[in-house]
Each structure stands twice: as C-alpha cells, then as structure tokens.
Amino acid sequence: MKLGEDEQFITPPSRIQLFSTKGTESLESNGYLVRPAPGVQPSVHSSTYWTPKSAKGLEITFTTGFSGVVLSLKTSDAEVLHGKATTFWDFSRKKQTAEVTARRVPCGKQ
C-alpha cells in the first residue's frame, strides 16, 4: 500500500536506544524510554517507549498520539530480536504489517 506523506507516521528512526528509565511524560509513562541513537534523525513521533511482554519479549511503540507503529519482538539470544511491526491509525485504514529484525550494536558503532 502506498501511503505517500502518511508514511512518516509509521516509520521509526533507523537506529534506536532502549533505556531502563521509566517514562514520565505523556504516553511515555506507559513504559521505558526509547530514543534515536546518537546522530540518527528522529522520527515525527512525540512518544516512544518500550514495555516488557515476557521474559524474552517486548513491544516498542512509536506514536504521534494518533497514529504510529508497534514493534512486537522476541529474542532467542541476547543479540537479535525478531518479530512484527503493526501500524495503527486514528481513522479507518487497513493495518499494515512487516517482519522486523533488530540487532544489538554497542554504543558508538554505526
């Protein structure tokens, strides 16, 4: 599905950092903070946070407060997370999904 200008609402930063700091502002109070990695262009999302879902799973939410994307990820080892990205909208639109892989990268590396 071609989304045109709406694509920005479901596109997270290319690299992110997960923090163990609980969010306190707006929707971020629903979980722990997520930020773009140093030097990475931020997305349009006003709230980004992650929540643990199981011993080996988590969800990362990127939202404008109205639309965004949720990454549901699980790990089989400490270096790689696999899962699915699912969009959400504040109006009637078919959800989009995509397979997602996240790899742990030491801070300071590209």
The first five atom37 places (N, CA, C, CB, O) and aatype in JSON, in Angstrom:
{
  "aatype": [12, 11, 10, 7, 6, 3, 6, 5, 13, 9, 16, 14, 14, 15, 1, 9, 5, 10, 13, 15, 16, 11, 7, 16, 6, 15, 10, 6, 15, 2, 7, 18, 10, 19, 1, 14, 0, 14, 7, 19, 5, 14, 15, 19, 8, 15, 15, 16, 18, 17, 16, 14, 11, 15, 0, 11, 7, 10, 6, 9, 16, 13, 16, 16, 7, 13, 15, 7, 19, 19, 10, 15, 10, 11, 16, 15, 3, 0, 6, 19, 10, 8, 7, 11, 0, 16, 16, 13, 17, 3, 13, 15, 1, 11, 11, 5, 16, 0, 6, 19, 16, 0, 1, 1, 19, 14, 4, 7, 11, 5],
  "atom_mask": [
    [1, 1, 1, 1, 1],
    [1, 1, 1, 1, 1],
    [1, 1, 1, 1, 1],
    [1, 1, 1, 0, 1],
    [1, 1, 1, 1, 1],
    [1, 1, 1, 1, 1],
    [1, 1, 1, 1, 1],
    [1, 1, 1, 1, 1],
    [1, 1, 1, 1, 1],
    [1, 1, 1, 1, 1],
    [1, 1, 1, 1, 1],
    [1, 1, 1, 1, 1],
    [1, 1, 1, 1, 1],
    [1, 1, 1, 1, 1],
    [1, 1, 1, 1, 1],
    [1, 1, 1, 1, 1],
    [1, 1, 1, 1, 1],
    [1, 1, 1, 1, 1],
    [1, 1, 1, 1, 1],
    [1, 1, 1, 1, 1],
    [1, 1, 1, 1, 1],
    [1, 1, 1, 1, 1],
    [1, 1, 1, 0, 1],
    [1, 1, 1, 1, 1],
    [1, 1, 1, 1, 1],
    [1, 1, 1, 1, 1],
    [1, 1, 1, 1, 1],
    [1, 1, 1, 1, 1],
    [1, 1, 1, 1, 1],
    [1, 1, 1, 1, 1],
    [1, 1, 1, 0, 1],
    [1, 1, 1, 1, 1],
    [1, 1, 1, 1, 1],
    [1, 1, 1, 1, 1],
    [1, 1, 1, 1, 1],
    [1, 1, 1, 1, 1],
    [1, 1, 1, 1, 1],
    [1, 1, 1, 1, 1],
    [1, 1, 1, 0, 1],
    [1, 1, 1, 1, 1],
    [1, 1, 1, 1, 1],
    [1, 1, 1, 1, 1],
    [1, 1, 1, 1, 1],
    [1, 1, 1, 1, 1],
    [1, 1, 1, 1, 1],
    [1, 1, 1, 1, 1],
    [1, 1, 1, 1, 1],
    [1, 1, 1, 1, 1],
    [1, 1, 1, 1, 1],
    [1, 1, 1, 1, 1],
    [1, 1, 1, 1, 1],
    [1, 1, 1, 1, 1],
    [1, 1, 1, 1, 1],
    [1, 1, 1, 1, 1],
    [1, 1, 1, 1, 1],
    [1, 1, 1, 1, 1],
    [1, 1, 1, 0, 1],
    [1, 1, 1, 1, 1],
    [1, 1, 1, 1, 1],
    [1, 1, 1, 1, 1],
    [1, 1, 1, 1, 1],
    [1, 1, 1, 1, 1],
    [1, 1, 1, 1, 1],
    [1, 1, 1, 1, 1],
    [1, 1, 1, 0, 1],
    [1, 1, 1, 1, 1],
    [1, 1, 1, 1, 1],
    [1, 1, 1, 0, 1],
    [1, 1, 1, 1, 1],
    [1, 1, 1, 1, 1],
    [1, 1, 1, 1, 1],
    [1, 1, 1, 1, 1],
    [1, 1, 1, 1, 1],
    [1, 1, 1, 1, 1],
    [1, 1, 1, 1, 1],
    [1, 1, 1, 1, 1],
    [1, 1, 1, 1, 1],
    [1, 1, 1, 1, 1],
    [1, 1, 1, 1, 1],
    [1, 1, 1, 1, 1],
    [1, 1, 1, 1, 1],
    [1, 1, 1, 1, 1],
    [1, 1, 1, 0, 1],
    [1, 1, 1, 1, 1],
    [1, 1, 1, 1, 1],
    [1, 1, 1, 1, 1],
    [1, 1, 1, 1, 1],
    [1, 1, 1, 1, 1],
    [1, 1, 1, 1, 1],
    [1, 1, 1, 1, 1],
    [1, 1, 1, 1, 1],
    [1, 1, 1, 1, 1],
    [1, 1, 1, 1, 1],
    [1, 1, 1, 1, 1],
    [1, 1, 1, 1, 1],
    [1, 1, 1, 1, 1],
    [1, 1, 1, 1, 1],
    [1, 1, 1, 1, 1],
    [1, 1, 1, 1, 1],
    [1, 1, 1, 1, 1],
    [1, 1, 1, 1, 1],
    [1, 1, 1, 1, 1],
    [1, 1, 1, 1, 1],
    [1, 1, 1, 1, 1],
    [1, 1, 1, 1, 1],
    [1, 1, 1, 1, 1],
    [1, 1, 1, 1, 1],
    [1, 1, 1, 0, 1],
    [1, 1, 1, 1, 1],
    [1, 1, 1, 1, 1]
  ],
  "atom_positions": [
    [[0.84, -1.17, 0.0], [0.0, 0.0, 0.0], [0.89, 1.24, 0.0], [-0.96, -0.01, 1.21], [1.78, 1.38, 0.84]],
    [[0.65, 2.12, -0.94], [1.4, 3.37, -0.99], [0.73, 4.37, -0.05], [1.49, 3.92, -2.46], [-0.47, 4.65, -0.17]],
    [[1.52, 4.91, 0.89], [0.96, 5.81, 1.89], [1.3, 7.26, 1.64], [1.43, 5.41, 3.24], [0.77, 8.14, 2.32]],
    [[2.18, 7.53, 0.71], [2.55, 8.91, 0.42], [3.09, 9.6, 1.65], [0.0, 0.0, 0.0], [3.95, 9.06, 2.34]],
    [[2.59, 10.8, 1.94], [3.07, 11.58, 3.09], [2.77, 10.92, 4.43], [2.44, 12.95, 3.06], [3.43, 11.23, 5.42]],
    [[1.79, 10.01, 4.48], [1.46, 9.32, 5.74], [2.54, 8.32, 6.16], [0.13, 8.61, 5.6], [2.52, 7.86, 7.3]],
    [[3.46, 7.97, 5.28], [4.5, 7.01, 5.61], [5.34, 7.48, 6.81], [5.4, 6.77, 4.41], [5.83, 6.65, 7.57]],
    [[5.51, 8.78, 6.97], [6.3, 9.3, 8.09], [5.72, 8.9, 9.44], [6.4, 10.81, 8.0], [6.45, 8.81, 10.42]],
    [[4.41, 8.66, 9.51], [3.76, 8.34, 10.78], [3.99, 6.9, 11.22], [2.29, 8.6, 10.67], [3.71, 6.56, 12.37]],
    [[4.5, 6.06, 10.32], [4.74, 4.66, 10.67], [6.21, 4.27, 10.5], [3.87, 3.75, 9.82], [6.55, 3.08, 10.54]],
    [[7.07, 5.26, 10.32], [8.49, 4.98, 10.11], [9.3, 5.4, 11.33], [9.0, 5.7, 8.85], [9.42, 6.59, 11.62]],
    [[9.85, 4.42, 12.06], [10.69, 4.77, 13.22], [12.08, 5.2, 12.76], [10.79, 3.58, 14.19], [12.42, 5.03, 11.59]],
    [[12.9, 5.74, 13.67], [14.29, 6.05, 13.32], [15.02, 4.77, 12.88], [15.01, 6.71, 14.53], [14.63, 3.67, 13.26]],
    [[16.06, 4.93, 12.1], [16.79, 3.76, 11.58], [17.55, 3.0, 12.67], [17.76, 4.19, 10.5], [17.75, 1.79, 12.55]],
    [[17.97, 3.7, 13.72], [18.63, 3.07, 14.88], [18.1, 3.74, 16.13], [20.21, 3.19, 14.79], [17.88, 4.95, 16.16]],
    [[17.9, 2.94, 17.16], [17.34, 3.46, 18.41], [18.14, 2.99, 19.61], [15.87, 3.05, 18.57], [18.94, 2.05, 19.51]],
    [[17.91, 3.64, 20.73], [18.45, 3.22, 22.02], [17.28, 2.93, 22.95], [19.4, 4.31, 22.62], [16.32, 3.7, 23.02]],
    [[17.37, 1.82, 23.67], [16.39, 1.47, 24.69], [17.0, 1.81, 26.05], [15.97, -0.04, 24.61], [18.14, 1.44, 26.33]],
    [[16.24, 2.5, 26.87], [16.72, 2.91, 28.19], [15.94, 2.18, 29.27], [16.59, 4.43, 28.37], [14.81, 1.75, 29.06]],
    [[16.55, 2.05, 30.44], [15.88, 1.44, 31.59], [15.17, 2.49, 32.44], [16.88, 0.66, 32.44], [14.73, 2.2, 33.55]],
    [[15.07, 3.7, 31.93], [14.41, 4.8, 32.62], [12.92, 4.82, 32.28], [15.06, 6.15, 32.25], [12.55, 4.85, 31.11]],
    [[12.09, 4.79, 33.29], [10.64, 4.83, 33.09], [10.24, 6.2, 32.56], [9.88, 4.52, 34.42], [10.72, 7.23, 33.04]],
    [[9.36, 6.23, 31.56], [8.87, 7.48, 31.02], [7.97, 8.2, 32.01], [0.0, 0.0, 0.0], [7.28, 7.56, 32.81]],
    [[7.97, 9.52, 31.97], [7.14, 10.31, 32.88], [6.23, 11.26, 32.13], [8.01, 11.08, 33.84], [5.27, 11.77, 32.72]],
    [[6.5, 11.52, 30.87], [5.74, 12.49, 30.08], [4.72, 11.78, 29.18], [6.68, 13.35, 29.23], [5.04, 10.77, 28.56]],
    [[3.52, 12.3, 29.13], [2.5, 11.88, 28.17], [2.39, 10.36, 28.07], [2.81, 12.47, 26.8], [2.38, 9.67, 29.09]],
    [[2.32, 9.84, 26.86], [2.16, 8.39, 26.64], [3.39, 7.59, 27.02], [1.81, 8.12, 25.21], [3.31, 6.38, 27.21]],
    [[4.54, 8.26, 27.13], [5.77, 7.56, 27.51], [5.69, 7.0, 28.93], [6.96, 8.49, 27.39], [6.48, 6.13, 29.29]],
    [[4.75, 7.47, 29.72], [4.59, 6.93, 31.07], [4.05, 5.5, 31.04], [3.65, 7.82, 31.89], [3.96, 4.85, 32.08]],
    [[3.69, 5.01, 29.85], [3.24, 3.62, 29.69], [4.39, 2.62, 29.67], [2.43, 3.49, 28.42], [4.15, 1.42, 29.68]],
    [[5.64, 3.1, 29.63], [6.77, 2.19, 29.54], [8.1, 2.88, 29.8], [0.0, 0.0, 0.0], [8.17, 3.88, 30.52]],
    [[9.14, 2.33, 29.21], [10.51, 2.81, 29.36], [10.91, 3.58, 28.11], [11.48, 1.63, 29.62], [10.4, 3.33, 27.02]],
    [[11.83, 4.51, 28.27], [12.18, 5.42, 27.18], [12.91, 4.77, 26.02], [13.02, 6.53, 27.72], [13.73, 3.87, 26.2]],
    [[12.59, 5.25, 24.82], [13.26, 4.88, 23.57], [13.64, 6.19, 22.9], [12.34, 3.98, 22.64], [12.83, 7.11, 22.82]],
    [[14.87, 6.28, 22.42], [15.35, 7.48, 21.74], [16.12, 7.09, 20.49], [16.22, 8.34, 22.67], [16.65, 5.98, 20.41]],
    [[16.2, 7.99, 19.51], [17.06, 7.72, 18.35], [18.51, 7.57, 18.83], [16.94, 8.86, 17.27], [18.92, 8.24, 19.78]],
    [[19.26, 6.71, 18.19], [20.69, 6.58, 18.51], [21.38, 7.9, 18.19], [21.35, 5.4, 17.71], [20.89, 8.67, 17.36]],
    [[22.5, 8.18, 18.83], [23.23, 9.43, 18.55], [23.52, 9.58, 17.06], [24.55, 9.47, 19.35], [23.97, 8.65, 16.39]],
    [[23.24, 10.77, 16.56], [23.49, 11.06, 15.15], [22.41, 10.62, 14.19], [0.0, 0.0, 0.0], [22.52, 10.84, 12.99]],
    [[21.35, 9.99, 14.7], [20.26, 9.49, 13.85], [19.11, 10.5, 13.86], [19.77, 8.09, 14.34], [18.73, 11.03, 14.91]],
    [[18.57, 10.75, 12.7], [17.44, 11.67, 12.56], [16.23, 11.14, 13.34], [17.07, 11.87, 11.06], [15.85, 9.99, 13.14]],
    [[15.63, 11.94, 14.22], [14.44, 11.48, 14.94], [13.24, 11.37, 14.01], [14.11, 12.43, 16.1], [13.21, 11.96, 12.93]],
    [[12.27, 10.61, 14.43], [11.02, 10.47, 13.68], [10.04, 11.55, 14.12], [10.4, 9.05, 13.88], [10.36, 12.38, 14.97]],
    [[8.84, 11.54, 13.54], [7.81, 12.53, 13.89], [7.07, 12.18, 15.18], [6.81, 12.65, 12.75], [6.22, 12.95, 15.63]],
    [[7.37, 11.05, 15.77], [6.63, 10.56, 16.93], [6.92, 11.37, 18.19], [6.95, 9.09, 17.17], [8.08, 11.62, 18.53]],
    [[5.86, 11.77, 18.87], [6.0, 12.56, 20.09], [6.24, 11.68, 21.31], [4.77, 13.41, 20.3], [6.77, 12.15, 22.32]],
    [[5.85, 10.41, 21.24], [6.06, 9.47, 22.35], [6.63, 8.17, 21.8], [4.73, 9.21, 23.12], [6.1, 7.59, 20.85]],
    [[7.72, 7.74, 22.41], [8.32, 6.45, 22.04], [8.7, 5.74, 23.33], [9.56, 6.62, 21.1], [9.39, 6.31, 24.18]],
    [[8.26, 4.51, 23.47], [8.52, 3.77, 24.7], [8.5, 2.28, 24.43], [7.5, 4.14, 25.77], [7.95, 1.82, 23.43]],
    [[9.11, 1.52, 25.35], [9.08, 0.07, 25.24], [8.51, -0.52, 26.52], [10.49, -0.5, 24.96], [8.63, 0.07, 27.6]],
    [[7.89, -1.69, 26.38], [7.32, -2.39, 27.52], [7.7, -3.86, 27.43], [5.78, -2.21, 27.57], [7.64, -4.45, 26.35]],
    [[8.08, -4.47, 28.55], [8.34, -5.91, 28.55], [7.02, -6.66, 28.41], [9.09, -6.34, 29.85], [6.01, -6.26, 29.0]],
    [[7.03, -7.73, 27.65], [5.82, -8.53, 27.46], [5.98, -9.95, 27.97], [5.44, -8.55, 26.0], [4.99, -10.62, 28.26]],
    [[7.23, -10.41, 28.09], [7.53, -11.73, 28.64], [9.02, -11.75, 28.97], [7.16, -12.88, 27.63], [9.7, -10.74, 28.8]],
    [[9.52, -12.88, 29.45], [10.94, -12.97, 29.78], [11.81, -12.74, 28.54], [11.26, -14.34, 30.39], [12.95, -12.29, 28.66]],
    [[11.29, -13.05, 27.37], [12.08, -12.9, 26.14], [11.39, -12.01, 25.11], [12.35, -14.26, 25.54], [11.77, -12.03, 23.93]],
    [[10.4, -11.23, 25.52], [9.69, -10.4, 24.55], [9.44, -8.99, 25.04], [0.0, 0.0, 0.0], [9.38, -8.73, 26.24]],
    [[9.3, -8.08, 24.07], [8.99, -6.69, 24.38], [8.25, -6.06, 23.21], [10.27, -5.91, 24.7], [8.25, -6.58, 22.1]],
    [[7.62, -4.93, 23.5], [6.99, -4.12, 22.45], [7.59, -2.73, 22.5], [5.44, -4.07, 22.63], [7.82, -2.16, 23.57]],
    [[7.84, -2.18, 21.32], [8.32, -0.81, 21.19], [7.25, -0.03, 20.44], [9.72, -0.73, 20.45], [6.86, -0.41, 19.34]],
    [[6.77, 1.05, 21.04], [5.71, 1.85, 20.44], [6.25, 3.21, 20.02], [4.55, 2.03, 21.42], [6.92, 3.9, 20.79]],
    [[5.95, 3.58, 18.78], [6.26, 4.89, 18.23], [4.91, 5.52, 17.89], [7.22, 4.81, 16.96], [4.21, 5.01, 17.01]],
    [[4.53, 6.62, 18.55], [3.21, 7.19, 18.33], [3.24, 8.72, 18.3], [2.25, 6.72, 19.4], [4.03, 9.36, 18.99]],
    [[2.36, 9.26, 17.5], [2.13, 10.71, 17.48], [1.04, 11.06, 18.48], [1.76, 11.2, 16.06], [0.75, 12.24, 18.7]],
    [[0.43, 10.06, 19.07], [-0.74, 10.24, 19.9], [-2.0, 9.87, 19.14], [0.0, 0.0, 0.0], [-3.07, 9.69, 19.73]],
    [[-1.87, 9.76, 17.82], [-3.0, 9.42, 16.96], [-2.7, 8.23, 16.05], [-3.37, 10.62, 16.11], [-3.6, 7.43, 15.77]],
    [[-1.48, 8.11, 15.61], [-1.09, 7.02, 14.72], [0.36, 6.66, 14.99], [-1.29, 7.41, 13.22], [1.08, 7.39, 15.67]],
    [[0.78, 5.52, 14.46], [2.15, 5.08, 14.66], [2.33, 3.63, 14.33], [0.0, 0.0, 0.0], [1.61, 3.05, 13.53]],
    [[3.33, 3.04, 14.99], [3.68, 1.64, 14.74], [4.14, 1.0, 16.04], [4.77, 1.52, 13.64], [4.81, 1.64, 16.86]],
    [[3.78, -0.27, 16.21], [4.21, -1.06, 17.36], [5.06, -2.21, 16.84], [2.98, -1.59, 18.19], [4.65, -2.95, 15.95]],
    [[6.27, -2.35, 17.41], [7.14, -3.47, 17.09], [7.03, -4.49, 18.2], [8.62, -3.01, 16.89], [7.39, -4.21, 19.34]],
    [[6.53, -5.69, 17.88], [6.42, -6.78, 18.85], [7.58, -7.73, 18.58], [5.03, -7.53, 18.75], [7.63, -8.37, 17.53]],
    [[8.51, -7.82, 19.53], [9.77, -8.53, 19.31], [10.02, -9.58, 20.38], [10.93, -7.55, 19.27], [9.64, -9.42, 21.54]],
    [[10.67, -10.68, 19.95], [11.1, -11.72, 20.88], [12.54, -12.08, 20.54], [10.17, -12.98, 20.8], [12.99, -11.91, 19.41]],
    [[13.24, -12.59, 21.54], [14.63, -12.97, 21.34], [14.85, -14.45, 21.64], [15.55, -12.12, 22.21], [14.19, -15.02, 22.52]],
    [[15.77, -15.04, 20.91], [16.2, -16.4, 21.22], [17.62, -16.36, 21.76], [16.1, -17.31, 19.96], [18.12, -17.35, 22.28]],
    [[18.29, -15.19, 21.62], [19.61, -14.97, 22.2], [19.71, -13.49, 22.57], [20.76, -15.4, 21.21], [18.78, -12.73, 22.34]],
    [[20.83, -13.08, 23.14], [20.97, -11.71, 23.64], [21.3, -10.7, 22.55], [22.04, -11.66, 24.69], [21.35, -9.5, 22.84]],
    [[21.52, -11.13, 21.33], [21.99, -10.22, 20.28], [20.95, -9.85, 19.23], [23.15, -10.84, 19.59], [21.07, -8.81, 18.59]],
    [[19.91, -10.69, 19.05], [18.96, -10.46, 17.96], [17.53, -10.59, 18.47], [19.21, -11.46, 16.8], [17.2, -11.49, 19.24]],
    [[16.68, -9.66, 18.01], [15.24, -9.7, 18.27], [14.53, -9.84, 16.93], [14.76, -8.41, 19.05], [14.9, -9.2, 15.95]],
    [[13.5, -10.69, 16.9], [12.7, -10.88, 15.69], [11.24, -10.66, 16.04], [12.92, -12.3, 15.07], [10.81, -10.9, 17.17]],
    [[10.47, -10.2, 15.06], [9.05, -10.04, 15.31], [8.33, -9.35, 14.19], [0.0, 0.0, 0.0], [8.68, -9.49, 13.01]],
    [[7.29, -8.6, 14.57], [6.41, -7.99, 13.59], [6.13, -6.55, 13.96], [5.1, -8.77, 13.47], [5.96, -6.21, 15.13]],
    [[6.1, -5.7, 12.94], [5.68, -4.3, 13.09], [4.23, -4.2, 12.61], [6.62, -3.33, 12.28], [3.89, -4.73, 11.56]],
    [[3.39, -3.52, 13.4], [1.99, -3.34, 13.05], [1.62, -1.86, 13.2], [1.07, -4.23, 13.95], [1.88, -1.25, 14.24]],
    [[1.03, -1.31, 12.16], [0.64, 0.1, 12.2], [-0.68, 0.27, 12.94], [0.53, 0.66, 10.78], [-1.46, -0.67, 13.07]],
    [[-0.92, 1.5, 13.41], [-2.24, 1.86, 13.95], [-2.54, 3.29, 13.54], [-2.29, 1.7, 15.51], [-1.64, 4.11, 13.38]],
    [[-3.82, 3.57, 13.37], [-4.28, 4.87, 12.86], [-5.47, 5.34, 13.68], [-4.67, 4.78, 11.36], [-6.15, 4.54, 14.32]],
    [[-5.72, 6.63, 13.68], [-6.87, 7.19, 14.39], [-8.07, 7.34, 13.46], [-6.51, 8.55, 15.0], [-9.03, 8.03, 13.78]],
    [[-8.01, 6.68, 12.32], [-9.12, 6.67, 11.38], [-9.15, 5.29, 10.72], [-8.99, 7.81, 10.3], [-8.23, 4.5, 10.89]],
    [[-10.19, 5.03, 10.01], [-10.37, 3.71, 9.4], [-9.38, 3.52, 8.25], [-11.82, 3.54, 8.89], [-9.51, 4.14, 7.19]],
    [[-8.4, 2.67, 8.47], [-7.41, 2.32, 7.45], [-6.92, 0.92, 7.76], [-6.21, 3.36, 7.4], [-6.74, 0.55, 8.92]],
    [[-6.7, 0.17, 6.73], [-6.2, -1.19, 6.9], [-4.83, -1.15, 7.58], [-6.11, -1.92, 5.53], [-3.97, -0.34, 7.22]],
    [[-4.63, -2.03, 8.59], [-3.34, -2.13, 9.25], [-2.32, -2.72, 8.29], [-3.44, -2.98, 10.53], [-2.63, -3.61, 7.5]],
    [[-1.1, -2.22, 8.38], [-0.01, -2.8, 7.62], [0.89, -3.56, 8.6], [0.79, -1.69, 6.85], [1.02, -3.15, 9.75]],
    [[1.49, -4.65, 8.15], [2.43, -5.39, 8.98], [3.69, -5.69, 8.17], [1.78, -6.71, 9.49], [3.66, -5.74, 6.94]],
    [[4.77, -5.87, 8.89], [6.04, -6.22, 8.26], [6.87, -7.0, 9.26], [6.81, -4.95, 7.76], [6.76, -6.79, 10.47]],
    [[7.71, -7.9, 8.76], [8.65, -8.62, 9.62], [9.76, -7.65, 10.04], [9.24, -9.87, 8.88], [10.17, -6.79, 9.26]],
    [[10.23, -7.79, 11.28], [11.25, -6.9, 11.83], [12.36, -7.72, 12.46], [10.62, -5.92, 12.86], [12.11, -8.72, 13.13]],
    [[13.59, -7.29, 12.25], [14.75, -7.85, 12.94], [15.55, -6.7, 13.53], [15.64, -8.72, 11.97], [15.87, -5.73, 12.83]],
    [[15.87, -6.81, 14.81], [16.69, -5.79, 15.48], [17.94, -6.48, 16.01], [15.89, -5.09, 16.65], [17.87, -7.56, 16.59]],
    [[19.07, -5.84, 15.81], [20.35, -6.39, 16.27], [20.98, -5.45, 17.3], [21.31, -6.62, 15.08], [20.97, -4.23, 17.14]],
    [[21.52, -6.03, 18.33], [22.22, -5.25, 19.34], [23.54, -4.74, 18.74], [22.48, -6.11, 20.63], [24.3, -5.5, 18.14]],
    [[23.79, -3.45, 18.93], [25.01, -2.82, 18.46], [25.6, -2.04, 19.63], [24.74, -1.88, 17.22], [24.89, -1.26, 20.27]],
    [[26.89, -2.23, 19.92], [27.49, -1.45, 21.0], [27.36, 0.05, 20.74], [28.96, -1.83, 21.18], [27.44, 0.48, 19.59]],
    [[27.18, 0.82, 21.78], [27.08, 2.28, 21.63], [28.31, 2.82, 20.94], [26.9, 2.96, 23.01], [29.43, 2.36, 21.17]],
    [[28.09, 3.82, 20.08], [29.18, 4.45, 19.37], [29.52, 3.81, 18.03], [0.0, 0.0, 0.0], [30.3, 4.38, 17.27]],
    [[28.94, 2.63, 17.72], [29.2, 1.98, 16.43], [28.07, 2.27, 15.47], [29.38, 0.46, 16.6], [26.93, 2.48, 15.88]],
    [[28.39, 2.29, 14.17], [27.38, 2.5, 13.12], [26.66, 1.21, 12.83], [28.02, 3.06, 11.84], [25.77, 1.18, 11.97]]
  ]
}
